[in-house]
Amino acid sequence: ISLAIGVGSGITVVVSQRFGARDHEAVRRAFSSFLLFALVAGVVLSVVGVVGANSFFRLTRTPPEVMPYALRYFRVYAAGTLFFILFYSALSILRGIGDSVRPMRFVLVTAVLNIAFDLLFILVFRWDIEGAAAATVLAQACGVASAVRHIRNHDLLSLSRRDLVFDRPLFLQGVRIGLPTGVQQCSIAIGLVALLGIVNGFGADTLTAYGAAGKIDSFIVQIILTLAGALSAFCGQNIGAGRLDRVHAGVRFAMLFNVCLSFAVFLAILLFGQQMMAAFTEDAAVIAIGREYLTLLGAFLVFHGALCILNGAMRGAGDTFFAMVTGIVSFWLIRIPLAGLFSHAWGRVGIWWAIVASITLAFVATLVYYRAGRWKRRLKQ
């Protein structure tokens, strides 16, 4: 999934730059090329996820008492991979052509539907763990349906059969830009498996808290990633139009928004962190561990947001290689080793400190690179 999304980010850059240059025919060809790729990738990854679920969880050293539940959840979730990829693809393309409002609405509606389906399937239908996975998949499917309905009536994009052509040069240009991001995301995904192996060593309570708090953290980070994605498209459009001054203005605005959001989120965690965790479990030990995790990550959220924003801006310029290097280095050479070292010395909290340390160091390196202006070389290529 990470590789497919990475390639998609490259196509989004191509779309945004061509849209900024008012080359609408190229925008349509890039859209259709990415759509065809997303359909094939979604089907293949769905099959691989369902078939390979058992092997995946064995690699993570999942505790035996948790394994049956993990398999039941993941197989339903993996079966919906096609919807996840298509939904991300549609939102990315819409942002690439300057429409950031509807993607935000689609994401909000999908999030609300996910919660509603969770309550329906788990509390009313009593579908247990499969209900949670089915709720997520169905919410994504509804998001895809909404996006498709909008695109069908769009003036620039088309889903008619005669317009669905695969433009190999445009697609390869997107792959060249997006492949480093895909490699980075794949590396991080595999790294998360390794990190999960360390978390599993502290028992079921820590694993449960890590999973529940991780869902809350993912929701918060999704807001930042949405902002970074919109900024990437904004930068691409203005680069295509030759307005580098607006690129810098966009980065400054995004940074200000990030500071305000991070402060608000951290304050909410301090005041309501226990209630957030209580939405997932009634176990006092799990709630305490989850709140501990959220508090530390919330304190460093501003660095995570700033890192995503800078990477988004440089992605809009077509520079994704540096983000790939820092992502891989910060995860595999900093986060994983420090998690093993710190957890041995400080227990489970050492894992949380390893996470924020890797994010902070990656931000510092990226800020130095951004301010040096080396990413602007891509504009001349």
MARKOLTI-123820 format. One record per residue (C-alpha): residue number from 0; residue in one letter; chain; x, y, z. Coordinates in pm, 1 decimal. Layout:
BEGIN
nr, rest, kette, x, y, z
NUM, a, A, X, Y, Z .
...
***
This chain:
BEGIN
nr, rest, kette, x, y, z
0, i, A, 0.0, 0.0, 0.0 .
1, s, A, 281.3, 237.3, 92.8 .
2, l, A, 452.5, 186.5, -243.3 .
3, a, A, 128.5, 250.0, -433.0 .
4, i, A, 58.9, 565.0, -231.2 .
5, g, A, 416.5, 681.3, -288.3 .
6, v, A, 377.1, 649.5, -664.4 .
7, g, A, 47.2, 834.1, -629.8 .
8, s, A, 217.7, 1126.3, -459.4 .
9, g, A, 446.1, 1157.9, -762.2 .
10, i, A, 149.1, 1160.5, -999.9 .
11, t, A, -8.3, 1432.2, -785.2 .
12, v, A, 300.8, 1648.1, -832.3 .
13, v, A, 281.3, 1596.3, -1209.4 .
14, v, A, -88.5, 1686.8, -1207.0 .
15, s, A, -41.4, 1998.0, -993.3 .
16, q, A, 249.1, 2130.6, -1199.8 .
17, r, A, 67.0, 2069.1, -1529.3 .
18, f, A, -246.8, 2226.7, -1385.2 .
19, g, A, -46.3, 2533.3, -1279.3 .
20, a, A, 91.5, 2554.2, -1634.0 .
21, r, A, -269.7, 2522.6, -1767.1 .
22, d, A, -191.9, 2201.9, -1958.0 .
23, h, A, -532.2, 2045.6, -1894.9 .
24, e, A, -494.7, 1765.2, -2147.4 .
25, a, A, -186.2, 1639.1, -1961.7 .
26, v, A, -383.6, 1658.6, -1636.3 .
27, r, A, -653.0, 1430.7, -1780.0 .
28, r, A, -399.2, 1179.9, -1910.5 .
29, a, A, -210.4, 1172.6, -1580.3 .
30, f, A, -537.3, 1118.2, -1393.0 .
31, s, A, -647.1, 827.3, -1609.4 .
32, s, A, -300.8, 669.2, -1593.0 .
33, f, A, -294.8, 682.1, -1214.6 .
34, l, A, -652.3, 552.0, -1189.5 .
35, l, A, -569.8, 244.5, -1397.7 .
36, f, A, -258.4, 184.4, -1187.8 .
37, a, A, -456.8, 222.2, -863.3 .
38, l, A, -719.0, -31.2, -976.4 .
39, v, A, -459.6, -297.2, -1056.3 .
40, a, A, -249.5, -227.3, -745.7 .
41, g, A, -555.7, -229.9, -520.6 .
42, v, A, -674.4, -570.7, -638.3 .
43, v, A, -328.1, -728.4, -615.6 .
44, l, A, -257.7, -590.9, -267.7 .
45, s, A, -598.9, -700.3, -139.3 .
46, v, A, -525.0, -1058.9, -241.1 .
47, v, A, -172.0, -1049.0, -97.7 .
48, g, A, -297.2, -907.9, 233.0 .
49, v, A, -563.3, -1172.5, 283.0 .
50, v, A, -341.4, -1464.6, 179.8 .
51, g, A, -28.2, -1350.8, 365.1 .
52, a, A, -186.7, -1233.9, 691.1 .
53, n, A, -72.7, -1531.3, 897.4 .
54, s, A, 291.7, -1498.8, 788.6 .
55, f, A, 286.9, -1124.0, 855.5 .
56, f, A, 180.9, -1159.8, 1219.1 .
57, r, A, 429.5, -1436.1, 1285.1 .
58, l, A, 706.7, -1197.3, 1177.5 .
59, t, A, 589.4, -940.6, 1435.5 .
60, r, A, 608.2, -1190.2, 1723.2 .
61, t, A, 242.0, -1126.7, 1800.1 .
62, p, A, 150.1, -1288.0, 2135.9 .
63, p, A, -39.6, -1619.5, 2088.7 .
64, e, A, -338.6, -1492.2, 2284.9 .
65, v, A, -370.5, -1194.3, 2048.3 .
66, m, A, -302.3, -1375.3, 1717.8 .
67, p, A, -659.7, -1498.9, 1646.6 .
68, y, A, -803.9, -1151.0, 1696.5 .
69, a, A, -531.1, -986.9, 1487.3 .
70, l, A, -591.5, -1227.3, 1198.9 .
71, r, A, -966.6, -1181.1, 1206.5 .
72, y, A, -929.5, -802.8, 1198.1 .
73, f, A, -651.3, -781.7, 942.7 .
74, r, A, -805.2, -1014.8, 683.9 .
75, v, A, -1121.5, -805.6, 666.4 .
76, y, A, -916.2, -485.1, 662.3 .
77, a, A, -680.6, -613.9, 390.7 .
78, a, A, -972.5, -719.6, 173.1 .
79, g, A, -1065.5, -351.0, 148.6 .
80, t, A, -722.4, -234.4, 31.6 .
81, l, A, -866.1, -147.2, -310.1 .
82, f, A, -1094.7, 111.4, -148.6 .
83, f, A, -811.0, 264.3, 55.0 .
84, i, A, -594.7, 312.4, -254.1 .
85, l, A, -876.9, 445.5, -471.3 .
86, f, A, -988.2, 688.8, -200.8 .
87, y, A, -636.4, 822.2, -151.9 .
88, s, A, -589.7, 847.1, -528.8 .
89, a, A, -907.3, 1048.7, -580.5 .
90, l, A, -824.2, 1290.2, -298.1 .
91, s, A, -467.9, 1338.7, -424.0 .
92, i, A, -576.9, 1419.3, -778.3 .
93, l, A, -844.2, 1663.4, -659.4 .
94, r, A, -587.4, 1843.8, -444.9 .
95, g, A, -351.7, 1847.0, -741.9 .
96, i, A, -601.4, 2050.1, -944.6 .
97, g, A, -656.9, 2299.1, -664.9 .
98, d, A, -965.7, 2149.6, -497.4 .
99, s, A, -877.9, 2107.5, -130.6 .
100, v, A, -1225.5, 2167.4, 14.0 .
101, r, A, -1402.1, 1858.1, -117.2 .
102, p, A, -1122.7, 1618.4, -17.1 .
103, m, A, -1147.8, 1760.4, 334.8 .
104, r, A, -1523.9, 1705.0, 331.7 .
105, f, A, -1481.9, 1350.9, 202.7 .
106, v, A, -1229.4, 1274.4, 478.8 .
107, l, A, -1454.4, 1420.6, 749.9 .
108, v, A, -1762.3, 1234.5, 625.0 .
109, t, A, -1563.0, 911.6, 603.4 .
110, a, A, -1434.5, 958.4, 959.5 .
111, v, A, -1786.8, 1017.4, 1090.7 .
112, l, A, -1918.7, 714.5, 900.2 .
113, n, A, -1634.7, 503.5, 1038.1 .
114, i, A, -1736.9, 590.1, 1395.0 .
115, a, A, -2106.9, 532.9, 1318.5 .
116, f, A, -2039.2, 194.3, 1157.8 .
117, d, A, -1814.7, 100.7, 1452.3 .
118, l, A, -2100.2, 162.2, 1693.7 .
119, l, A, -2351.4, -16.3, 1470.0 .
120, f, A, -2144.6, -325.2, 1395.3 .
121, i, A, -1991.1, -370.4, 1740.6 .
122, l, A, -2263.0, -255.2, 1981.0 .
123, v, A, -2576.3, -343.5, 1782.4 .
124, f, A, -2478.6, -632.0, 1552.5 .
125, r, A, -2219.5, -772.8, 1797.4 .
126, w, A, -1968.1, -844.1, 1520.1 .
127, d, A, -1675.8, -803.0, 1760.5 .
128, i, A, -1330.2, -745.3, 1607.3 .
129, e, A, -1444.5, -808.5, 1250.0 .
130, g, A, -1702.6, -532.1, 1295.8 .
131, a, A, -1431.5, -273.9, 1360.8 .
132, a, A, -1246.7, -374.4, 1043.8 .
133, a, A, -1565.6, -389.2, 836.8 .
134, a, A, -1662.7, -42.3, 960.6 .
135, t, A, -1334.5, 102.4, 833.9 .
136, v, A, -1360.0, -71.4, 496.8 .
137, l, A, -1723.6, 27.1, 443.8 .
138, a, A, -1651.3, 388.3, 538.2 .
139, q, A, -1369.5, 396.5, 281.7 .
140, a, A, -1599.4, 242.2, 19.6 .
141, c, A, -1853.3, 518.8, 86.5 .
142, g, A, -1573.7, 772.8, 46.6 .
143, v, A, -1479.9, 621.0, -290.0 .
144, a, A, -1844.6, 633.7, -402.5 .
145, s, A, -1868.9, 1002.2, -306.3 .
146, a, A, -1545.1, 1085.5, -487.3 .
147, v, A, -1651.3, 896.0, -800.6 .
148, r, A, -1984.4, 1076.2, -806.3 .
149, h, A, -1805.7, 1411.5, -786.1 .
150, i, A, -1549.8, 1324.5, -1054.9 .
151, r, A, -1824.6, 1206.0, -1294.1 .
152, n, A, -1961.5, 1561.4, -1295.3 .
153, h, A, -1622.6, 1732.7, -1307.2 .
154, d, A, -1538.4, 1968.6, -1593.8 .
155, l, A, -1174.1, 1863.9, -1617.9 .
156, l, A, -1159.9, 1498.7, -1506.6 .
157, s, A, -1340.2, 1212.4, -1674.5 .
158, l, A, -1425.6, 849.6, -1599.1 .
159, s, A, -1566.8, 762.9, -1940.2 .
160, r, A, -1413.2, 460.0, -2108.6 .
161, r, A, -1281.4, 652.9, -2406.9 .
162, d, A, -1087.9, 889.0, -2177.2 .
163, l, A, -925.9, 614.1, -1969.5 .
164, v, A, -588.8, 594.7, -2143.8 .
165, f, A, -250.0, 501.3, -2001.0 .
166, d, A, 10.0, 768.6, -2079.7 .
167, r, A, 339.6, 589.6, -2018.4 .
168, p, A, 573.1, 897.1, -2024.6 .
169, l, A, 355.3, 1092.8, -1780.2 .
170, f, A, 316.3, 790.7, -1553.8 .
171, l, A, 691.6, 725.9, -1552.0 .
172, q, A, 752.5, 1091.0, -1467.4 .
173, g, A, 522.8, 1048.6, -1170.1 .
174, v, A, 697.7, 725.3, -1074.3 .
175, r, A, 1036.4, 899.1, -1085.5 .
176, i, A, 911.0, 1163.8, -844.0 .
177, g, A, 700.6, 934.4, -627.3 .
178, l, A, 917.1, 621.5, -609.7 .
179, p, A, 1148.4, 761.6, -338.1 .
180, t, A, 838.7, 839.2, -130.3 .
181, g, A, 709.4, 488.4, -194.2 .
182, v, A, 1040.5, 333.7, -90.3 .
183, q, A, 1043.7, 552.5, 219.5 .
184, q, A, 689.8, 449.5, 315.1 .
185, c, A, 765.2, 81.4, 253.6 .
186, s, A, 1074.3, 106.8, 469.9 .
187, i, A, 874.5, 273.6, 745.9 .
188, a, A, 597.6, 13.2, 718.2 .
189, i, A, 851.8, -267.0, 760.2 .
190, g, A, 1013.4, -69.4, 1041.4 .
191, l, A, 678.0, -50.5, 1217.4 .
192, v, A, 670.0, -428.8, 1209.6 .
193, a, A, 1010.8, -436.4, 1378.4 .
194, l, A, 897.1, -175.7, 1632.2 .
195, l, A, 583.6, -378.0, 1699.1 .
196, g, A, 807.0, -671.9, 1782.1 .
197, i, A, 970.8, -462.2, 2056.3 .
198, v, A, 631.1, -345.6, 2185.2 .
199, n, A, 506.2, -705.2, 2194.5 .
200, g, A, 784.9, -787.6, 2436.3 .
201, f, A, 606.9, -587.1, 2708.0 .
202, g, A, 287.2, -792.3, 2703.6 .
203, a, A, -75.4, -765.0, 2597.1 .
204, d, A, -157.7, -447.8, 2796.4 .
205, t, A, 119.1, -248.1, 2628.8 .
206, l, A, 29.4, -390.7, 2287.3 .
207, t, A, -338.9, -304.2, 2332.1 .
208, a, A, -258.1, 46.0, 2454.0 .
209, y, A, -14.4, 99.3, 2166.1 .
210, g, A, -281.4, -4.6, 1915.7 .
211, a, A, -559.9, 207.0, 2066.7 .
212, a, A, -343.2, 515.1, 2122.7 .
213, g, A, -200.7, 462.3, 1775.6 .
214, k, A, -549.5, 501.7, 1626.6 .
215, i, A, -589.6, 833.5, 1807.7 .
216, d, A, -241.1, 941.0, 1699.2 .
217, s, A, -315.4, 836.6, 1339.6 .
218, f, A, -630.0, 1049.4, 1334.9 .
219, i, A, -433.5, 1353.1, 1455.9 .
220, v, A, -146.4, 1293.1, 1214.7 .
221, q, A, -396.4, 1251.0, 930.3 .
222, i, A, -493.0, 1617.0, 974.7 .
223, i, A, -128.1, 1714.5, 938.0 .
224, l, A, -78.5, 1485.5, 639.5 .
225, t, A, -386.9, 1634.8, 474.3 .
226, l, A, -237.6, 1980.6, 524.1 .
227, a, A, 97.2, 1863.0, 385.3 .
228, g, A, -75.4, 1704.9, 85.5 .
229, a, A, -266.3, 2023.4, 13.4 .
230, l, A, 55.4, 2224.8, 48.5 .
231, s, A, 234.3, 1989.4, -190.8 .
232, a, A, -34.6, 2046.5, -453.8 .
233, f, A, -34.3, 2421.9, -385.5 .
234, c, A, 343.4, 2437.9, -427.0 .
235, g, A, 329.5, 2228.6, -743.5 .
236, q, A, 67.6, 2455.4, -899.1 .
237, n, A, 261.1, 2772.1, -817.8 .
238, i, A, 588.2, 2621.6, -935.4 .
239, g, A, 414.2, 2536.5, -1262.0 .
240, a, A, 296.3, 2898.0, -1279.3 .
241, g, A, 644.1, 3032.7, -1191.5 .
242, r, A, 538.5, 3178.9, -853.4 .
243, l, A, 807.3, 3064.9, -609.3 .
244, d, A, 719.9, 3353.0, -375.2 .
245, r, A, 380.6, 3196.0, -310.8 .
246, v, A, 549.8, 2865.7, -228.6 .
247, h, A, 736.7, 3027.6, 61.5 .
248, a, A, 420.3, 3208.6, 174.2 .
249, g, A, 231.2, 2878.6, 173.7 .
250, v, A, 497.1, 2711.2, 386.9 .
251, r, A, 486.2, 2994.9, 641.3 .
252, f, A, 107.2, 2973.8, 668.2 .
253, a, A, 116.3, 2595.0, 706.4 .
254, m, A, 379.1, 2622.7, 980.1 .
255, l, A, 165.3, 2872.2, 1172.8 .
256, f, A, -136.5, 2643.3, 1142.3 .
257, n, A, 76.2, 2351.9, 1261.7 .
258, v, A, 188.3, 2537.7, 1575.3 .
259, c, A, -170.7, 2627.5, 1666.1 .
260, l, A, -298.1, 2275.3, 1596.0 .
261, s, A, -16.8, 2110.1, 1792.2 .
262, f, A, -79.4, 2329.0, 2096.0 .
263, a, A, -454.1, 2258.2, 2085.1 .
264, v, A, -400.1, 1882.6, 2049.6 .
265, f, A, -147.0, 1867.9, 2333.1 .
266, l, A, -382.9, 2062.2, 2559.7 .
267, a, A, -669.5, 1826.0, 2468.2 .
268, i, A, -452.7, 1522.4, 2550.9 .
269, l, A, -356.8, 1669.0, 2888.0 .
270, l, A, -719.8, 1741.2, 2975.3 .
271, f, A, -901.3, 1452.0, 2808.5 .
272, g, A, -637.9, 1186.6, 2736.6 .
273, q, A, -797.4, 939.7, 2976.0 .
274, q, A, -1139.8, 984.5, 2816.2 .
275, m, A, -987.8, 937.8, 2470.3 .
276, m, A, -842.9, 602.8, 2570.9 .
277, a, A, -1160.8, 503.5, 2755.4 .
278, a, A, -1341.6, 511.7, 2420.2 .
279, f, A, -1141.8, 201.0, 2322.8 .
280, t, A, -1112.7, 7.3, 2648.5 .
281, e, A, -1226.7, -5.7, 3010.9 .
282, d, A, -901.3, -159.2, 3132.8 .
283, a, A, -738.1, 92.4, 3370.4 .
284, a, A, -385.8, -34.4, 3301.1 .
285, v, A, -430.1, -4.3, 2924.4 .
286, i, A, -577.7, 345.2, 2961.5 .
287, a, A, -281.9, 457.4, 3172.0 .
288, i, A, -25.8, 322.8, 2923.5 .
289, g, A, -208.5, 475.6, 2629.1 .
290, r, A, -230.7, 814.6, 2795.8 .
291, e, A, 141.3, 797.7, 2871.7 .
292, y, A, 211.3, 733.4, 2501.7 .
293, l, A, -22.1, 1008.9, 2378.1 .
294, t, A, 112.9, 1270.2, 2620.1 .
295, l, A, 471.3, 1226.5, 2505.9 .
296, l, A, 386.4, 1221.4, 2135.7 .
297, g, A, 157.1, 1521.8, 2180.9 .
298, a, A, 440.1, 1720.3, 2338.1 .
299, f, A, 652.0, 1667.2, 2025.4 .
300, l, A, 368.1, 1686.6, 1770.0 .
301, v, A, 480.3, 2030.3, 1648.1 .
302, f, A, 805.8, 1877.1, 1517.5 .
303, h, A, 619.9, 1596.6, 1342.2 .
304, g, A, 387.5, 1846.5, 1177.7 .
305, a, A, 674.3, 2073.1, 1068.8 .
306, l, A, 856.6, 1774.1, 920.5 .
307, c, A, 551.0, 1676.1, 714.7 .
308, i, A, 501.8, 2034.2, 595.1 .
309, l, A, 860.4, 2078.3, 474.5 .
310, n, A, 852.9, 1740.9, 300.4 .
311, g, A, 520.5, 1832.6, 138.5 .
312, a, A, 658.0, 2160.5, 4.2 .
313, m, A, 967.7, 1994.5, -139.5 .
314, r, A, 755.4, 1715.6, -286.1 .
315, g, A, 562.5, 1981.8, -475.8 .
316, a, A, 893.7, 2084.2, -631.3 .
317, g, A, 963.5, 1722.6, -728.7 .
318, d, A, 1235.5, 1669.1, -466.5 .
319, t, A, 1151.0, 1346.5, -281.0 .
320, f, A, 1494.9, 1185.4, -252.5 .
321, f, A, 1605.5, 1370.2, 62.1 .
322, a, A, 1281.9, 1282.5, 242.5 .
323, m, A, 1339.4, 917.9, 152.2 .
324, v, A, 1692.7, 922.5, 295.7 .
325, t, A, 1594.5, 1099.6, 617.9 .
326, g, A, 1289.6, 876.6, 658.7 .
327, i, A, 1487.7, 554.0, 626.1 .
328, v, A, 1780.9, 676.1, 837.5 .
329, s, A, 1561.4, 817.9, 1115.7 .
330, f, A, 1358.5, 499.3, 1135.6 .
331, w, A, 1613.6, 222.0, 1090.0 .
332, l, A, 1929.1, 384.7, 1227.4 .
333, i, A, 1769.5, 591.8, 1503.5 .
334, r, A, 1418.6, 482.4, 1604.8 .
335, i, A, 1459.0, 103.6, 1603.7 .
336, p, A, 1804.4, 93.3, 1772.1 .
337, l, A, 1703.0, 354.2, 2029.9 .
338, a, A, 1376.6, 171.4, 2100.8 .
339, g, A, 1571.1, -143.9, 2179.0 .
340, l, A, 1829.2, 44.4, 2386.6 .
341, f, A, 1590.8, 276.9, 2572.9 .
342, s, A, 1331.2, 8.6, 2642.2 .
343, h, A, 1600.6, -209.7, 2794.6 .
344, a, A, 1700.7, 76.3, 3025.5 .
345, w, A, 1364.8, 247.6, 3095.0 .
346, g, A, 1099.2, -7.3, 3006.0 .
347, r, A, 814.7, 60.1, 2763.0 .
348, v, A, 843.1, 440.5, 2797.0 .
349, g, A, 1182.0, 411.8, 2629.6 .
350, i, A, 1001.8, 311.1, 2309.6 .
351, w, A, 795.4, 629.6, 2316.4 .
352, w, A, 1110.3, 840.4, 2368.5 .
353, a, A, 1279.0, 665.6, 2074.2 .
354, i, A, 984.3, 759.3, 1852.1 .
355, v, A, 990.0, 1131.2, 1938.0 .
356, a, A, 1372.1, 1143.1, 1921.4 .
357, s, A, 1373.2, 1005.9, 1565.4 .
358, i, A, 1102.0, 1250.4, 1454.5 .
359, t, A, 1282.0, 1549.2, 1607.6 .
360, l, A, 1617.0, 1462.4, 1451.7 .
361, a, A, 1453.4, 1408.2, 1111.6 .
362, f, A, 1290.1, 1750.7, 1139.1 .
363, v, A, 1620.1, 1921.7, 1222.6 .
364, a, A, 1794.6, 1759.9, 923.3 .
365, t, A, 1505.5, 1849.0, 690.9 .
366, l, A, 1491.9, 2209.3, 812.4 .
367, v, A, 1864.6, 2253.0, 741.2 .
368, y, A, 1818.9, 2105.1, 391.9 .
369, y, A, 1513.0, 2321.1, 318.0 .
370, r, A, 1678.9, 2643.9, 430.6 .
371, a, A, 1988.9, 2560.3, 224.0 .
372, g, A, 1760.9, 2569.8, -82.5 .
373, r, A, 1907.8, 2263.2, -251.2 .
374, w, A, 1555.6, 2136.9, -330.3 .
375, k, A, 1515.1, 2428.8, -573.3 .
376, r, A, 1755.1, 2255.5, -812.5 .
377, r, A, 1464.2, 2036.0, -914.4 .
378, l, A, 1292.9, 2340.7, -1060.4 .
379, k, A, 1563.4, 2369.9, -1322.5 .
380, q, A, 1536.9, 2007.1, -1433.2 .
***
